[in-house]
Amino acid sequence: MELDHGYGSRVHILDNAHLLTLLSRLSSSDTRQLEMLALLRAVYQHLLMTATSAELPRVALEVPTRMSGLHPKEGVYRGPGLDPSTKVVVVDLIRAGIVPAQVCYELMNGVLPSENVRLDHLTMARRSDAEGRVTGVDLSGSKIGGRVDGHVLIVPDPMGATGSTTVRAVRHYREHHGRPAKVIALPMISTPEYMRNVIGCCEELVVWTARLDRGLSSAEVLKQRPGTRWNEERGLNEHGYIVPGAGGLGELLNNSWC
């Protein structure tokens, strides 16, 4: 199920109580690191499978099962499946994206030939001014395996805050590595500000997210269907962090204060 909204047909907000409960536990201050990692993996397993089932090309499969030895004609699965010729590039946005990208990479290897699935790494960071306000994204280094022409680009950046990281990553690929057939942005939590920014990035981009956070919107706006008064919706504080959000996920996942 998806949440009804006014952000346009390229935005998909899942309406899944199981996922929302996982996210509430993941963002709780009582959740310790190992549990947080397990919860993050569970969220991305569901999010990726839902998004790719809807967005990737399908074909009719005909696969003999173990029963085909006894029943040569009947022991064959005949039905829909993902097109094995599809080529996918998963983008690891270091640091918060490391675990989600690995989960996506492993799952895609389970349904597509390994030679059609690639994992790239982008070292990106927020650029802030003296007051701590986010002013952009610094792309200081990357490990990109090649061209992406005709590929499906999967960008599992967990916190869809300003969207500047995702936009910068997609533009980097389009400017230097070709034009992907489709870009699937996978933030587990996103904001109205994120939606506006990334949807304008390129026409082949779609968003699949598990939760929409717009906690700094007025009570009157929150009564409305999401996207109805998009210009008045707010999910970011003055420093560009999501409210209610998950609270410095990259730092928490990497135990940066140890």
N, C-alpha and C positions, 0 to 999 in steps of 0.2 A: 504494500500500500504506500501511496505517496500523499504528502500534505498538499492541500489545495493552496495555491498562491498566485501572485500577480507578477512574478519575476520573468515570465516568458517560458516558452516551450523547451529551451535548452537547459533549464534548471530543474533538477529532480531532488526533492527533499523527502527522504524516507520517513514514513510514519509507522515506526516499528517499536513497540513497547519494550521488547527484549533489548534491542540496540540502545534505546534511550536509558534503560536501567544500567546497562554496561557502562555507558558514558557517565552517568551520575556517580557510579562507584569509582570510575577511573579518575574523575576530577575531585573526588573527596579528599580532604586533608588527612583523613584517617587511613588512606590506602598507601601501603608501602610499595617500594620499588618493584620487587619481583611480581607482586600481584598486578601492579600497573602495567608491566610489560605483557603479562598474559592477557589482560583485558584489552590492551591495544591490539594485540594480534587477533583476538576474537572479533573485534570491531572491524578490522580491515579484511578479514576473511569474508565476512558477510557483505561488506560494502563492495568489495571487488567482484564477488560472484554475481551480485545483483546488477551492478553496472555493466559488466562485460556480457552478461546474458542478454541485456537489452541493446547494447551498442555494437557488438561485434557481429560480423556476417555469419549466417547460418547456412548449413548444407544438409542434405539427407545422408545420414550415415548408414552403413551396412557392415556390421562388425560381428564376426563369429564369436560366440561365447564358449565357455567350457562345456556347455551342453551340446555343442554342434557335433561332437564325436558320436553321440548317441542319436541325435536328431539333426542330420546335416542341413535340412531345409528350415526346420522350425527353431533350431538353436542359434538363431542369428538375430542380433538387435538391428531393427530397421526403424529409424526415426531421426528426429532433428538433433543437430549438434553444432558445435562451433566449426567454422571453416578452417581446416588445418593449414591452408596456405596463407592465412593472416599473419602478418609480421608485426610484432609488438616490441616497443621500447619502454621499459619502466625507468622513470627518472628518480634517482635518489637525491633528495635535497637535504644535504648534511646541515644540521644535526638531527632535528626532530623527525626528518623523513627517513632515517636509516632503517628503522624497524619496519615501518609500513612498506617501504620499497622492497625489502627482502621478502616479506610476506607475499606481496603481489607477484614478485619474480618467481617464487617457488610455486605458487598456485597456477600461474600461466604456463609454467613448464609441465604441469600436470595435464593440461588440456591441449597444448600445441606442441609441435615438434621443437626440440631444444634449439635447433639451428634457427628458429624463427623468433626466439625470445632473447632480448638483450637487456642488460642492466647497466645504465649509465650513472655517473656520479657528478653532481655539481656542488661545489663548495660555495655556498651563498650565505650572506649575513645581512641583517638589517643595518642600514646606515641611519644614524640618529644625530640630531643637533645637540648643542650644549645643554638644552633644557630637557633632553631625553625624548623629543618628538621624532617619530620615524619619518625620514626624508627620502628613503629609497632603499635599493638593494645593491650590495657589493658582490659582484661575481669575480672572485679572486683566483679561481682555478677550477678545472673540470677534467674528468676522464670520460670522454665521449667516444663510443666505438665506431662511429661512422655516420653515413647519411640516414635520413629518416623519411625520404620521399616515399609516399604511399604507405607508410607505417602508421600504426595506431600508437600514439604517445600517451602513456598513463602517468599522471603526476599525483602521487599520494602524499601531498603536503597536509599533515594532520590538522593544523590550525589555520582555517581560512579567515584571517583577520583583515588586513588591508588588501590582500591579493597581489601585492607588489612582487613577492617572490615568484609566484606562479607566472605572472605576466612576464617578468624578466626572463624566466627560464624558457617559456614558449617563444618569445622574441629572439632569444639567443639561437635556438634551433632553427627558426625560420630564416634568420639572417645568415647563418653559417653552415647549416647542415641539411637544408632542404625543407620541403613542405610536407608535413604529415597529412595523411588522409583524414585523421580525426585526433582530437586531443580530449582525453577524459581526465578532468580535474577531480580528485577524490579527497576533499577535506572532510575529516570526520565531524568537525564543528565549523560552522561558517557564519558570516554576518551579512546584513544587507549591503554594507559597504564593499565587502568582498565580491558579492554577486555583480554589482554595478561595474566594478573594475575589470574582472576577468571576462565577463561576457563581451565587453567591448574590445577585448584583446584580438580575437580572430573569429571568423564565422564558423570554423570547424570545431570550436571548443564547446564541450558540454560539461555541466557540473552535476555530480552525484554526491550528496552529503547526508550524514546521519542525523544532524541536528542544526537548527537555525537558532542563533543567539542574537537577540535584539533587546537586551535587558535595560539599556539606557534610553529606550524610547519612552514617551509619555504614556500614562495609563490610558488615555483616550486612543492613542495610536495602537497600543497593544490589544485593544478590543477589536480592531479591524483585522480582516484577512491579511496575512503577510503580503507585502507588495502593494497593497491598496494605496497607502500613503508612503511610498518608498523613500521619498526625499526627506521625510520626517523620522524615519526609522534610524535608530542608532544601536550598534552593538560594540562600539569601540570607545575606550576612554581616551583622555587627552594624550596618552603615551602610545596609542595604537594597539592596546591589548584588549582581548575579547572579554566582555562582561555578559553572563557569568563566567563563561570560558572554562579553562582547566588550570590556569595559573602557571605560566612559565614551563610548558611541557618539555621543551628541549633541554632546559637546565635540569629538570626533575629526572628525565629519562637517562641522562648522562651523569647524574649525581655530581653536578658541577661544583658543589660546595664542599666536597670531601677534602 
